[in-house]
Every structure is written in C-alpha cells, then in structure tokens.
C-alpha cells in the first residue's frame, strides 16, 4: 500500500539515499536537510517535505522550502518545490507527491530545477514558466558603467526608504547560506544583490544571480558588479531569462525552464530561499 506523509527527522538517512539514487551518487547529503531543520518555516507548514512509502520502504520524495517574504509592507509565503524523485516502478504515484506539496493555500510555489519528465505534471497542476532558460554573461562587457560603489554586506546596516528591513534580512540570511550578499550604492540609493559562487567544468568560476529587484537593475550595474566579482576570480554570471538579455554580452541557453504557481512575486532575478541558494551539493 502506498502512503504519502511528511518527512520526519528520523527519515534523513533514507531520504538522502533515495535522492542520491535519483540524482547521482553523493550529490546529496544530510547537510541539506539540516539546513531545512534550521530554516524558519512558517507555522503549520511542512518542515522538510513529503515522502511516498510502500510498507516500510521509501519510494518517493519531494523537499519543500517554505518561507515568509515581506514585499512592500505586505507578506506572502513562497515554497520552493525541489528534489522531486520517485522510483521508476512507482512513477504512476509521482503526481500524488506533487498534489500533496501544492495543496497548501495562499502559497506561491516555484520549481527551479524541474526534470524534463516532470514538466507535463507541473503544467497539469497549474504551474507556468517564468523563465525559459538562462544566460551566461560577462558583466564586465555590460553597458557603460554608472558611478556606483559595490561592496559586501557590512556587519551593521540600517533600513531606510531605499532598503527595507525585509531585504536586509534576506541579504543576511543568504550570507549565512554561503552566498555573496552585496550592496551597490549609486545616486544616494542602495541596491541589494545576492550571488552564489560555483565552479563549472574546467574550474571556471561562475556567479549564480540569486536575488536582485529585477533584471534591469542587474543590467544597469553589471559592469561595476563585474569588476567586483573579477577581483574574486569570477568572470561569468548566470541569470535566468527568456532569451538574450539586452545590454549583456554572453550566451543564452534555452530549454531549462523554471516554474511558478500562485502569483508573480517570484520573478526573473529572484531564486531566494531556493535549493540553488541554500543547499551545498557534492556533485
């Protein structure tokens, strides 16, 4: 008999083994689930996600990252649906996991790493694409530089009309996840950015754009940000898009969609509080 229930702390080892089975040896580790344990999940929502069980054996899993976000003085709850895997013999039950995950009301769901075989299921459940692919850009070749100063998030920073407490919290929390949280100052205004530094094949360092207010803001400050990143050995930035981004020089890769459901508060340039920002993979 197949059952679907919430993940418990004593499931961690079996969940990690199942995810490694689905996504590659040693790609997942208990640290990812421990990060969910430490994450401030809104009351009444799953802490880790759901599993499918046949008798006493786990045959499917989906991890969920619920977060309360404050934008413009209003709050909403978003949920990153991640690490969705069901053993091939039980794929007929995969939609059960997805339905269970997305049943919570007044939540904005998003999936940033959907496997191609899950796209039809996501679309049947009402998810739509907010990014068709991504662009790998050389920010140093962006538009003529505006006069701006780019620096790391300082230890002490105060909110004001240009930067509210919610964005400061986001910057600080992602810094704790190992991301690079930056403040760009121009014309007396502060603009927040978060990047995740990774390495591609061949050892080339790349910065994943995790958070900015919108893609246009990144393009505006691409060149000063590019200089800042270059001093840290990083020449390239990867950002979600729906085609080549005007003003940026680089290569667009199609066919790597990201999905959302329930609202447009998750947008291009924002994968904050997602697996891409929070988890450290071994692969």
Buried (B, 14 or more C-beta within 10 A) or exposed (E): EEEBEBBEEEBBEBBBEBBBEBBEEEBBBEEBBEBBEEBEBBEEBBBBBBBBBBEEEBBBBBBBBBBBBBEEEEEBBBBBBBBBBBBEEBEEBBBBBBEBBBEBEEBBBBBBBBEEEBBEBBBEBEBEBBBBBBBBBBBBEBEEBEEBEBEEBEEEBEEEEEBBEBBBEBBEBBBEBEBBBBBBBBEEEBBBBBBBBBEEEEEEBBBBBBBBBEBEBBBBBBBBBBEBBBEEEBBBBBBBBBEBBEBBBBEBEEEBBBBBBBBEBBBBBBBBBBBBBBBEBEE
